[in-house]
Amino acid sequence: MIANFLFFLKIIRVFKRHNILILIEKNIRYKILFKLFTFILAPITLDKSKKGTADGIRISSALNELGPSFIKLGQLISTRPDIIGNEIAEDMAMLRDNLPPFSRIEAVNIIEEQFGGKIESIFQNFGEPIAAASIAQVHFAEIKEGEKNIPVAVKILRPNIIETIDDEMNRLDWLTGFLENFSELKRLQLNSVIKKAKEIIRFELDLRYEAAAASELKENTKNDHSFYVPEIHWEYVTKKVLTIERIDGTPADKIEILKERKVDLVKIANSLIVNFLNQAIRDGYFHADLHQGNLFIGENNNLIAVDFGIMGRLDKKNRRFLAEIIFGFISQDYLKIAQIHKEAGLIDNDQSVDDFSQALRSIGEPIINLKAKDISMGRVLVQLFDITKQFNMSLQPQLLLLQKTMIIIEGVARKFNPEINFWEISKPEIEKWLKDELGPITKLKETGKVLEALARKVPDIPDFLDRAEGAFDFIAESKLKFDTDKIRRKSRKSLLGITSGAIVILIAAILLI
């Protein structure tokens, strides 16, 4: 209990330093008691926030000061505009976790413990840390492949980070449970946020999952020549160590250097949007933290991604839902978007499709005559998700993560080209995907999957018939009032119809392909 109280005291002090308590105060009924309580806990505290600093930026600074668990929690909260509001969510979407590195000696100890050998037998030229975040840091090294030394980047979990985060998460669990006793704070669903944070961080604390994420993204994008995912060296991957191909490129935030290299920044911006849409809508698996620090421009002017700790996934239903919504806004078909929501079961039966269509028009029409640089696809989605609350709609977390990612992608793309037109770039990509998705080839592929399932059942059909015959004999012997001969004929006829129908579909598919 004492440890929990000290933990709570630390949070109050940091929040007071960054002038965040005023945001909580807005949601508290007894403001005077709250002020008195926080003054007793933190009577003298230096205000570190600059006048006029946005709420989301102040919150991000405080979370960075509080440490790893809070940084990860902030990254998660930034995907929930439905809880914290659109403005704060947008500011917090750029939350970064740059922390001081731990020593090379500690990194070597972790590697030797994980691989059960001396560092010289595992990595050559293992260097000092080149980047440090809340959960892990990166070193450059080399690995032996035959007679050659292959340059790699080695990511290593911070010492005792698993125990630290487990401890902090348990304390946050206690704290949010305590705060939800106050009705004013109950609506923020703090406990559910912590629960989700635990799930996400559990994957980030095992670098084998990040290696698998990079591997899956590389497989999905292997034919996308403008986007590159470094190769994972699986023999040098453990729970606490990840070894990946060392890439050679210019950081995406070094705009002046890119200009000196005469890189076509307009083309790079367009490529970023197209590749993001390919990942989200075509593959349903996207890099959900593609800020400038995780993006490099290669020698061939292709995009190179790193850090695969936060990934987003969309099932086929949500991908089609997203594509049709974006295309609906592009073509200004608001009734179509409303109908899509209805068909997806996102609008209650008692809600009017026409009213929802009108609400959508209030989002779409104002952007029609705006200049390209003033149109944000991410903000359109923010407004869309805001309207959904008025129509008692619930949105799945992956769509909210997608919205946050889209805002980040837009921010990076605008650094390359402030005049970028997202709608113009998106339209042919989404149009092509929808055409393919609803076209005959996709339908045949789906039919093929049905046939495969049927084929797997074929060996069971004789056994099914034998059991059916036994059942008919039992009915006949029991003298139940059924026409068993008629049932036999109809059963065989139905089975024959199913089988012959499947064969016809298969032949048609072969001829069409």
Long-range contacts (C-beta under 8 A, 24 or more apart in sequence): 3-171, 4-171, 4-174, 4-175, 7-168, 7-171, 7-175, 8-175, 9-41, 9-42, 10-66, 11-66, 11-175, 12-38, 12-41, 12-42, 13-41, 13-42, 13-45, 14-62, 14-65, 14-66, 15-62, 16-42, 16-45, 16-47, 17-45, 17-46, 17-47, 17-48, 17-49, 17-62, 17-65, 18-48, 18-49, 18-58, 18-59, 18-61, 18-62, 18-65, 19-47, 19-49, 19-58, 20-55, 20-58, 20-59, 20-62, 23-55, 23-59, 27-184, 27-185, 27-188, 28-182, 28-184, 29-184, 54-87, 54-91, 55-87, 55-88, 55-91, 56-87, 56-88, 56-89, 56-90, 56-91, 56-92, 57-91, 59-88, 59-91, 59-92, 60-91, 60-92, 60-94, 60-95, 63-95, 64-95, 64-96, 64-97, 64-99, 67-134, 67-164, 67-168, 68-97, 68-99, 68-134, 68-135, 68-158, 68-161, 68-164, 68-165, 68-168, 69-164, 69-165, 69-168, 69-169, 69-172, 69-197, 69-201, 70-168, 71-95, 71-97, 71-134, 72-97, 72-134, 72-135, 72-165, 72-197, 72-200, 72-201, 72-204, 73-172, 73-193, 73-194, 73-197, 75-289, 75-310, 76-193, 76-196, 76-197, 76-200, 77-193, 78-404, 79-397, 79-400, 79-401, 79-403, 79-404, 80-193, 80-400, 81-382, 81-385, 81-386, 81-400, 81-403, 82-385, 82-389, 82-395, 82-400, 83-188, 83-189, 83-193, 86-382, 86-383, 86-386, 89-382, 89-404, 90-379, 90-382, 90-407, 93-404, 93-407, 93-408, 93-411, 94-291, 94-408, 94-411, 96-291, 96-293, 97-133, 97-134, 97-135, 98-132, 98-133, 99-132, 99-133, 99-134, 100-132, 101-129, 101-132, 101-137, 102-129, 102-132, 102-137, 102-158, 102-159, 104-128, 104-129, 104-139, 106-159, 107-137, 107-139, 107-156, 110-156, 110-157, 110-159, 110-240, 110-241, 111-154, 111-156, 111-241, 114-238, 114-239, 114-240, 114-241, 115-236, 115-238, 115-241, 122-236, 123-152, 123-154, 123-236, 124-149, 125-149, 126-154, 134-158, 135-161, 135-165, 135-201, 135-204, 135-205, 135-309, 136-161, 136-207, 136-242, 140-246, 141-243, 143-233, 143-236, 143-243, 150-233, 150-245, 151-245, 151-246, 152-233, 152-236, 152-243, 152-244, 152-245, 152-246, 153-230, 153-243, 153-244, 153-245, 153-246, 153-247, 153-306, 154-236, 154-241, 154-242, 154-243, 155-207, 155-210, 155-241, 155-242, 155-243, 155-244, 156-240, 156-241, 156-242, 157-205, 157-207, 157-239, 157-240, 157-241, 161-205, 162-205, 165-201, 165-205, 169-194, 169-197, 169-198, 169-201, 172-197, 196-397, 200-310, 203-309, 204-309, 204-310, 206-239, 207-237, 207-238, 207-239, 207-240, 207-241, 207-242, 208-237, 208-238, 208-239, 208-242, 210-242, 210-308, 210-309, 211-237, 211-242, 211-244, 213-308, 213-309, 213-311, 214-244, 214-308, 216-285, 217-279, 217-285, 217-287, 217-305, 217-308, 217-311, 220-279, 220-283, 220-285, 221-275, 221-278, 221-279, 221-283, 224-275, 224-278, 225-302, 226-271, 226-274, 226-275, 226-302, 226-303, 227-271, 227-275, 227-278, 227-302, 227-303, 227-305, 228-298, 228-302, 228-303, 228-304, 228-305, 229-304, 229-305, 229-308, 230-304, 230-306, 244-306, 247-296, 247-298, 247-304, 247-306, 248-298, 248-299, 249-296, 249-297, 249-298, 249-299, 249-304, 250-296, 250-297, 251-292, 251-293, 251-295, 251-296, 252-292, 252-295, 252-296, 252-297, 252-412, 252-415, 252-416, 253-292, 253-293, 253-415, 255-415, 255-416, 258-297, 263-297, 263-301, 264-301, 265-416, 265-417, 266-416, 266-417, 266-420, 267-301, 268-297, 268-301, 268-303, 268-416, 268-417, 269-413, 269-414, 269-416, 269-417, 269-420, 270-417, 270-420, 270-425, 271-302, 271-303, 272-303, 272-409, 272-412, 272-413, 272-416, 273-409, 273-413, 273-420, 273-422, 273-425, 273-426, 274-425, 274-429, 275-303, 276-405, 276-406, 276-409, 277-426, 277-429, 277-430, 277-433, 278-429, 280-312, 280-314, 280-319, 280-322, 280-402, 280-405, 281-314, 281-319, 281-322, 281-323, 281-429, 281-430, 281-433, 282-319, 282-433, 284-313, 284-314, 284-315, 284-316, 284-318, 284-319, 285-311, 285-312, 285-313, 285-314, 286-311, 286-312, 286-313, 286-314, 286-402, 286-405, 287-311, 287-312, 287-405, 288-312, 288-401, 288-402, 288-404, 288-405, 289-405, 289-408, 290-405, 290-408, 290-409, 290-412, 291-408, 291-411, 291-412, 292-412, 292-415, 295-412, 312-398, 312-401, 312-402, 312-405, 313-398, 314-398, 314-399, 314-402, 317-344, 318-396, 318-398, 318-399, 320-434, 320-437, 322-399, 322-402, 323-430, 323-433, 323-434, 323-437, 324-434, 325-384, 326-377, 326-426, 326-430, 327-427, 327-430, 327-431, 327-434, 328-360, 329-363, 329-364, 329-380, 329-423, 330-423, 330-426, 330-427, 330-430, 332-364, 332-365, 332-368, 334-358, 334-360, 334-361, 334-364, 341-393, 346-388, 346-393, 346-394, 346-395, 347-391, 347-393, 348-391, 348-392, 348-393, 351-391, 351-392, 355-391, 356-387, 356-391, 359-387, 359-390, 359-391, 360-384, 360-387, 363-387, 371-419, 372-419, 372-420, 372-421, 372-422, 372-424, 373-414, 373-418, 373-419, 373-420, 375-421, 375-422, 375-423, 376-407, 376-410, 376-422, 377-406, 377-410, 377-422, 377-423, 377-426, 378-403, 378-406, 378-407, 378-409, 378-410, 379-407, 381-406, 382-407, 440-512, 441-513, 444-509, 444-512, 444-513, 447-505, 447-509, 448-509, 451-502, 451-505, 451-506, 454-498, 454-502, 461-495, 465-495
